[in-house]
Amino acid sequence: MPDLLIRKLEQFTRLSALDKSALDAAAGEKRRRIGPREDIIREGDNPGQVNLILDGWACRYKQLRDGRQQIISFFLPGDLCDTHVHVLRRMDHSIGALTPVTFAEISRETLARVTAEHPRITQALWWDTLVAAAIQREWTVNLGRRIAAERLGHLLCEIFIRLRGVGLTEGHSCVLPVTQADLGDAMGLSNVHINRTLQELRGSGLIVLKGRQLTIPNLNALMRDSLFNPNYLHLDRVGRHLDANEASSQVSSGPA
């Protein structure tokens, strides 16, 4: 069941039972599981399908001839690896697993049928595409203008909020299964610098990191110190149909 994708899309709009059934069928056609550091698709390959991350973490990355690598984005459970990637004739980047990953391969024919028959899914997928582009813009600002502590804190805020949106957090904590080297490749920082920056965030009480478990005791404080504004994640649910409790709450609270 692509429950996490459904939860993610329902941050934008309410999906019907038929919509959910169509996504379930699409994600069940073909599934694969690969190990960490294996590629889902490589630069230069012909992208014949859209990949949906069901379990585990993956990343989009570019690698230079000498082996240096830049992680361009993280794919979390429930993420589609580029809804319209099949339009391209050749991949201009690679998508690789950071942990063991289970993913569904959704053919272009299946995706075309689902979007033609379910306009609300189409609208939600466009929202997802636009949010992905907004995240890339924010990562560019991170690399170009934020100092190391702001850069890393901003990324941790983003990851936590994205995981919380699909129900993968517990209180103030979430799993962070990536290595310090992965964080360095994403943030443009050396291993020594990323280690020093993690220690700085720990020392200031903004994060607790034990093994693969990240705890953010005060998310607002980390957001403030990292210059994090969640508006680029577009979680205001403009297109979402409010349920009765939400509508009642908004009426009773008056205008913002």
PAROTI-450076 format. One record per residue (C-alpha): residue number from 1; residue in one letter; chain; x, y, z. Coordinates in Angstrom, 3 decimals. Layout:
<nodes>
+-----+-----+-------+----------+----------+----------+
!   n ! res ! chain !       xx !       yy !       zz !
+-----+-----+-------+----------+----------+----------+
! NUM !   a !     A !        X !        Y !        Z !
...
+-----+-----+-------+----------+----------+----------+
</nodes>
This chain:
<nodes>
+-----+-----+-------+----------+----------+----------+
!   n ! res ! chain !       xx !       yy !       zz !
+-----+-----+-------+----------+----------+----------+
!   1 !   m !     A !    0.000 !    0.000 !    0.000 !
!   2 !   p !     A !    1.409 !    3.424 !   -0.943 !
!   3 !   d !     A !    0.054 !    4.859 !    2.309 !
!   4 !   l !     A !    2.888 !    7.349 !    2.738 !
!   5 !   l !     A !    2.399 !    8.813 !   -0.745 !
!   6 !   i !     A !   -1.309 !    9.195 !    0.004 !
!   7 !   r !     A !   -0.559 !   10.919 !    3.312 !
!   8 !   k !     A !    1.854 !   13.210 !    1.540 !
!   9 !   l !     A !   -0.567 !   14.187 !   -1.234 !
!  10 !   e !     A !   -3.370 !   14.681 !    1.280 !
!  11 !   q !     A !   -1.318 !   17.472 !    2.832 !
!  12 !   f !     A !   -2.563 !   19.332 !   -0.232 !
!  13 !   t !     A !   -5.945 !   17.856 !   -1.142 !
!  14 !   r !     A !   -8.365 !   15.186 !    0.036 !
!  15 !   l !     A !   -8.231 !   12.070 !   -2.134 !
!  16 !   s !     A !  -11.289 !    9.901 !   -2.716 !
!  17 !   a !     A !  -11.432 !    6.158 !   -2.117 !
!  18 !   l !     A !  -11.169 !    5.648 !   -5.888 !
!  19 !   d !     A !   -8.100 !    7.917 !   -6.031 !
!  20 !   k !     A !   -6.422 !    5.901 !   -3.289 !
!  21 !   s !     A !   -7.323 !    2.627 !   -4.942 !
!  22 !   a !     A !   -5.777 !    3.810 !   -8.215 !
!  23 !   l !     A !   -2.530 !    4.753 !   -6.452 !
!  24 !   d !     A !   -2.518 !    1.417 !   -4.648 !
!  25 !   a !     A !   -2.875 !   -0.479 !   -7.921 !
!  26 !   a !     A !   -0.183 !    1.601 !   -9.641 !
!  27 !   a !     A !    2.319 !    1.044 !   -6.825 !
!  28 !   g !     A !    1.624 !   -2.679 !   -6.748 !
!  29 !   e !     A !    2.487 !   -3.442 !  -10.360 !
!  30 !   k !     A !    6.222 !   -3.886 !   -9.880 !
!  31 !   r !     A !    8.342 !   -3.536 !   -6.752 !
!  32 !   r !     A !   12.065 !   -3.874 !   -6.162 !
!  33 !   r !     A !   14.353 !   -3.892 !   -3.150 !
!  34 !   i !     A !   17.995 !   -2.889 !   -3.303 !
!  35 !   g !     A !   20.790 !   -2.502 !   -0.787 !
!  36 !   p !     A !   22.492 !    0.676 !    0.434 !
!  37 !   r !     A !   24.805 !    2.432 !   -2.045 !
!  38 !   e !     A !   23.134 !    0.721 !   -5.008 !
!  39 !   d !     A !   21.682 !    2.850 !   -7.801 !
!  40 !   i !     A !   17.998 !    2.927 !   -8.645 !
!  41 !   i !     A !   18.834 !    4.607 !  -11.936 !
!  42 !   r !     A !   22.121 !    5.959 !  -13.275 !
!  43 !   e !     A !   23.099 !    9.067 !  -15.183 !
!  44 !   g !     A !   22.821 !    8.281 !  -18.899 !
!  45 !   d !     A !   20.068 !    5.664 !  -18.456 !
!  46 !   n !     A !   16.764 !    5.935 !  -20.300 !
!  47 !   p !     A !   14.124 !    6.619 !  -17.593 !
!  48 !   g !     A !   11.220 !    4.392 !  -18.560 !
!  49 !   q !     A !    9.276 !    4.641 !  -15.315 !
!  50 !   v !     A !    8.648 !    6.739 !  -12.226 !
!  51 !   n !     A !   10.023 !    5.336 !   -8.967 !
!  52 !   l !     A !    8.093 !    5.620 !   -5.702 !
!  53 !   i !     A !   10.085 !    5.187 !   -2.483 !
!  54 !   l !     A !    8.091 !    2.861 !   -0.211 !
!  55 !   d !     A !   10.709 !    2.245 !    2.487 !
!  56 !   g !     A !   14.201 !    3.554 !    3.129 !
!  57 !   w !     A !   16.082 !    6.681 !    2.051 !
!  58 !   a !     A !   17.551 !    7.517 !   -1.353 !
!  59 !   c !     A !   19.158 !   10.561 !   -2.915 !
!  60 !   r !     A !   19.598 !   12.374 !   -6.197 !
!  61 !   y !     A !   23.286 !   12.965 !   -6.852 !
!  62 !   k !     A !   25.911 !   14.033 !   -9.368 !
!  63 !   q !     A !   29.400 !   12.564 !   -9.453 !
!  64 !   l !     A !   32.483 !   14.147 !  -10.962 !
!  65 !   r !     A !   35.081 !   12.138 !  -12.909 !
!  66 !   d !     A !   37.450 !   12.118 !   -9.948 !
!  67 !   g !     A !   34.804 !   10.595 !   -7.672 !
!  68 !   r !     A !   33.702 !   13.699 !   -5.820 !
!  69 !   q !     A !   29.968 !   13.611 !   -5.237 !
!  70 !   q !     A !   27.233 !   16.154 !   -4.580 !
!  71 !   i !     A !   23.900 !   15.047 !   -3.126 !
!  72 !   i !     A !   21.254 !   17.280 !   -4.674 !
!  73 !   s !     A !   18.205 !   16.060 !   -2.754 !
!  74 !   f !     A !   16.997 !   13.383 !   -0.369 !
!  75 !   f !     A !   14.126 !   11.045 !   -1.218 !
!  76 !   l !     A !   12.158 !    9.934 !    1.842 !
!  77 !   p !     A !    9.453 !    7.253 !    2.124 !
!  78 !   g !     A !    6.411 !    8.386 !    0.153 !
!  79 !   d !     A !    8.448 !   10.413 !   -2.342 !
!  80 !   l !     A !    8.159 !   10.029 !   -6.100 !
!  81 !   c !     A !   11.487 !   10.323 !   -7.900 !
!  82 !   d !     A !   10.373 !   12.904 !  -10.485 !
!  83 !   t !     A !    6.801 !   12.469 !  -11.697 !
!  84 !   h !     A !    7.647 !   13.533 !  -15.258 !
!  85 !   v !     A !   11.155 !   12.054 !  -15.555 !
!  86 !   h !     A !   10.042 !    9.704 !  -18.355 !
!  87 !   v !     A !    9.837 !   12.745 !  -20.644 !
!  88 !   l !     A !   13.645 !   12.769 !  -20.709 !
!  89 !   r !     A !   15.574 !   10.567 !  -23.137 !
!  90 !   r !     A !   18.555 !   10.213 !  -20.807 !
!  91 !   m !     A !   19.073 !   10.833 !  -17.107 !
!  92 !   d !     A !   21.312 !   13.806 !  -16.339 !
!  93 !   h !     A !   21.870 !   12.622 !  -12.748 !
!  94 !   s !     A !   21.733 !    9.424 !  -10.716 !
!  95 !   i !     A !   19.361 !    8.266 !   -7.980 !
!  96 !   g !     A !   20.925 !    5.980 !   -5.402 !
!  97 !   a !     A !   19.944 !    4.219 !   -2.186 !
!  98 !   l !     A !   21.435 !    5.503 !    1.070 !
!  99 !   t !     A !   19.859 !    2.660 !    3.070 !
! 100 !   p !     A !   18.114 !   -0.530 !    2.001 !
! 101 !   v !     A !   15.279 !    0.752 !   -0.186 !
! 102 !   t !     A !   12.020 !   -0.762 !   -1.364 !
! 103 !   f !     A !   10.494 !    1.098 !   -4.275 !
! 104 !   a !     A !    7.705 !    0.710 !   -6.800 !
! 105 !   e !     A !    8.290 !    1.148 !  -10.511 !
! 106 !   i !     A !    5.307 !    2.899 !  -12.086 !
! 107 !   s !     A !    5.286 !    2.759 !  -15.875 !
! 108 !   r !     A !    4.619 !    5.879 !  -17.935 !
! 109 !   e !     A !    1.486 !    4.194 !  -19.353 !
! 110 !   t !     A !    0.101 !    3.514 !  -15.886 !
! 111 !   l !     A !    0.870 !    7.032 !  -14.688 !
! 112 !   a !     A !   -0.756 !    8.535 !  -17.788 !
! 113 !   r !     A !   -3.893 !    6.474 !  -17.221 !
! 114 !   v !     A !   -4.122 !    7.346 !  -13.523 !
! 115 !   t !     A !   -3.713 !   11.068 !  -14.109 !
! 116 !   a !     A !   -6.207 !   11.053 !  -16.998 !
! 117 !   e !     A !   -8.866 !    9.298 !  -14.931 !
! 118 !   h !     A !   -8.246 !   11.021 !  -11.577 !
! 119 !   p !     A !   -7.955 !   14.818 !  -11.860 !
! 120 !   r !     A !   -7.448 !   15.296 !   -8.134 !
! 121 !   i !     A !   -4.386 !   13.038 !   -8.234 !
! 122 !   t !     A !   -3.107 !   15.072 !  -11.190 !
! 123 !   q !     A !   -3.529 !   18.300 !   -9.213 !
! 124 !   a !     A !   -1.794 !   16.816 !   -6.181 !
! 125 !   l !     A !    1.121 !   15.533 !   -8.283 !
! 126 !   w !     A !    1.624 !   18.988 !   -9.776 !
! 127 !   w !     A !    1.706 !   20.365 !   -6.225 !
! 128 !   d !     A !    4.326 !   17.732 !   -5.360 !
! 129 !   t !     A !    6.405 !   18.703 !   -8.411 !
! 130 !   l !     A !    6.275 !   22.396 !   -7.501 !
! 131 !   v !     A !    7.240 !   21.674 !   -3.887 !
! 132 !   a !     A !   10.221 !   19.619 !   -5.105 !
! 133 !   a !     A !   11.346 !   22.599 !   -7.223 !
! 134 !   a !     A !   10.921 !   24.917 !   -4.232 !
! 135 !   i !     A !   13.065 !   22.613 !   -2.096 !
! 136 !   q !     A !   15.804 !   22.735 !   -4.741 !
! 137 !   r !     A !   15.708 !   26.546 !   -4.684 !
! 138 !   e !     A !   16.047 !   26.527 !   -0.905 !
! 139 !   w !     A !   19.001 !   24.122 !   -1.103 !
! 140 !   t !     A !   20.673 !   26.553 !   -3.517 !
! 141 !   v !     A !   20.256 !   29.355 !   -0.966 !
! 142 !   n !     A !   21.617 !   27.003 !    1.701 !
! 143 !   l !     A !   24.789 !   26.294 !   -0.264 !
! 144 !   g !     A !   25.285 !   29.869 !   -1.382 !
! 145 !   r !     A !   24.417 !   32.017 !    1.616 !
! 146 !   r !     A !   23.899 !   30.202 !    4.923 !
! 147 !   i !     A !   26.801 !   29.467 !    7.245 !
! 148 !   a !     A !   27.470 !   25.843 !    8.206 !
! 149 !   a !     A !   25.344 !   25.711 !   11.392 !
! 150 !   e !     A !   22.420 !   27.429 !    9.652 !
! 151 !   r !     A !   22.842 !   25.172 !    6.636 !
! 152 !   l !     A !   22.749 !   21.928 !    8.611 !
! 153 !   g !     A !   20.052 !   23.100 !   11.010 !
! 154 !   h !     A !   17.904 !   24.148 !    8.059 !
! 155 !   l !     A !   18.253 !   20.712 !    6.478 !
! 156 !   l !     A !   17.338 !   18.943 !    9.730 !
! 157 !   c !     A !   14.239 !   21.139 !   10.115 !
! 158 !   e !     A !   13.193 !   20.310 !    6.561 !
! 159 !   i !     A !   13.708 !   16.574 !    7.001 !
! 160 !   f !     A !   11.815 !   16.517 !   10.305 !
! 161 !   i !     A !    8.829 !   18.424 !    8.897 !
! 162 !   r !     A !    8.710 !   16.266 !    5.764 !
! 163 !   l !     A !    8.787 !   13.088 !    7.858 !
! 164 !   r !     A !    6.189 !   14.471 !   10.267 !
! 165 !   g !     A !    3.875 !   15.152 !    7.326 !
! 166 !   v !     A !    3.692 !   11.435 !    6.493 !
! 167 !   g !     A !    3.570 !   10.223 !   10.091 !
! 168 !   l !     A !    7.183 !    9.094 !   10.462 !
! 169 !   t !     A !    8.082 !   11.054 !   13.603 !
! 170 !   e !     A !    7.507 !   10.270 !   17.263 !
! 171 !   g !     A !    7.082 !   13.385 !   19.333 !
! 172 !   h !     A !   10.257 !   15.409 !   18.862 !
! 173 !   s !     A !   12.211 !   12.535 !   17.311 !
! 174 !   c !     A !   12.720 !   10.854 !   13.953 !
! 175 !   v !     A !   15.092 !    8.375 !   12.353 !
! 176 !   l !     A !   18.108 !    9.926 !   10.604 !
! 177 !   p !     A !   19.748 !    6.948 !    8.852 !
! 178 !   v !     A !   22.326 !    8.866 !    6.814 !
! 179 !   t !     A !   26.028 !    9.165 !    7.581 !
! 180 !   q !     A !   27.970 !   12.319 !    8.360 !
! 181 !   a !     A !   29.592 !   11.911 !    4.945 !
! 182 !   d !     A !   26.123 !   11.943 !    3.332 !
! 183 !   l !     A !   25.253 !   15.149 !    5.183 !
! 184 !   g !     A !   28.563 !   16.642 !    4.066 !
! 185 !   d !     A !   27.886 !   15.680 !    0.436 !
! 186 !   a !     A !   24.484 !   17.366 !    0.672 !
! 187 !   m !     A !   25.729 !   20.491 !    2.442 !
! 188 !   g !     A !   29.005 !   20.994 !    0.586 !
! 189 !   l !     A !   30.999 !   20.503 !    3.805 !
! 190 !   s !     A !   33.996 !   18.291 !    4.559 !
! 191 !   n !     A !   33.698 !   15.406 !    7.014 !
! 192 !   v !     A !   35.654 !   17.388 !    9.587 !
! 193 !   h !     A !   33.452 !   20.457 !    9.118 !
! 194 !   i !     A !   30.176 !   18.499 !    9.284 !
! 195 !   n !     A !   31.342 !   16.776 !   12.488 !
! 196 !   r !     A !   32.276 !   20.115 !   14.035 !
! 197 !   t !     A !   28.922 !   21.606 !   13.022 !
! 198 !   l !     A !   26.970 !   18.697 !   14.514 !
! 199 !   q !     A !   28.890 !   19.182 !   17.757 !
! 200 !   e !     A !   28.010 !   22.877 !   17.675 !
! 201 !   l !     A !   24.285 !   22.141 !   17.308 !
! 202 !   r !     A !   24.495 !   19.519 !   20.053 !
! 203 !   g !     A !   26.425 !   21.823 !   22.362 !
! 204 !   s !     A !   23.810 !   24.565 !   22.008 !
! 205 !   g !     A !   21.048 !   22.093 !   22.886 !
! 206 !   l !     A !   19.335 !   22.433 !   19.520 !
! 207 !   i !     A !   19.598 !   18.736 !   18.608 !
! 208 !   v !     A !   20.245 !   15.377 !   20.248 !
! 209 !   l !     A !   21.713 !   12.768 !   17.916 !
! 210 !   k !     A !   22.148 !    9.227 !   19.211 !
! 211 !   g !     A !   23.038 !    6.699 !   16.542 !
! 212 !   r !     A !   20.302 !    6.899 !   13.929 !
! 213 !   q !     A !   17.859 !    8.812 !   16.158 !
! 214 !   l !     A !   17.504 !   12.587 !   15.823 !
! 215 !   t !     A !   15.677 !   14.538 !   18.508 !
! 216 !   i !     A !   14.884 !   18.245 !   18.174 !
! 217 !   p !     A !   13.887 !   19.399 !   21.683 !
! 218 !   n !     A !   12.612 !   22.778 !   20.504 !
! 219 !   l !     A !   11.794 !   22.898 !   16.790 !
! 220 !   n !     A !   10.953 !   26.609 !   16.899 !
! 221 !   a !     A !   14.373 !   27.385 !   18.363 !
! 222 !   l !     A !   16.178 !   25.375 !   15.681 !
! 223 !   m !     A !   14.051 !   27.018 !   12.987 !
! 224 !   r !     A !   14.894 !   30.457 !   14.353 !
! 225 !   d !     A !   18.627 !   29.833 !   14.608 !
! 226 !   s !     A !   18.707 !   28.208 !   11.143 !
! 227 !   l !     A !   16.726 !   31.005 !    9.445 !
! 228 !   f !     A !   14.143 !   28.381 !    8.511 !
! 229 !   n !     A !   10.792 !   29.443 !    7.085 !
! 230 !   p !     A !    8.618 !   26.432 !    6.150 !
! 231 !   n !     A !    6.641 !   28.391 !    3.540 !
! 232 !   y !     A !    8.580 !   26.757 !    0.672 !
! 233 !   l !     A !    7.094 !   23.375 !    1.637 !
! 234 !   h !     A !    3.628 !   24.789 !    0.863 !
! 235 !   l !     A !    1.769 !   22.933 !    3.587 !
! 236 !   d !     A !   -1.038 !   25.496 !    3.865 !
! 237 !   r !     A !   -3.500 !   23.034 !    2.266 !
! 238 !   v !     A !   -5.060 !   25.633 !   -0.028 !
! 239 !   g !     A !   -6.668 !   22.987 !   -2.207 !
! 240 !   r !     A !   -7.664 !   20.685 !    0.610 !
! 241 !   h !     A !  -11.278 !   20.075 !    1.602 !
! 242 !   l !     A !  -11.570 !   20.734 !    5.335 !
! 243 !   d !     A !  -13.311 !   18.137 !    7.428 !
! 244 !   a !     A !  -16.070 !   19.197 !    9.821 !
! 245 !   n !     A !  -13.772 !   19.526 !   12.867 !
! 246 !   e !     A !  -11.215 !   21.648 !   11.011 !
! 247 !   a !     A !  -13.904 !   23.892 !    9.546 !
! 248 !   s !     A !  -15.475 !   24.352 !   12.977 !
! 249 !   s !     A !  -12.099 !   25.186 !   14.487 !
! 250 !   q !     A !  -11.368 !   27.828 !   11.849 !
! 251 !   v !     A !  -14.793 !   29.438 !   12.268 !
! 252 !   s !     A !  -14.507 !   29.570 !   16.048 !
! 253 !   s !     A !  -11.004 !   31.033 !   15.934 !
! 254 !   g !     A !  -12.029 !   33.804 !   13.577 !
! 255 !   p !     A !   -9.954 !   35.272 !   10.727 !
! 256 !   a !     A !   -6.184 !   35.052 !   10.897 !
+-----+-----+-------+----------+----------+----------+
</nodes>
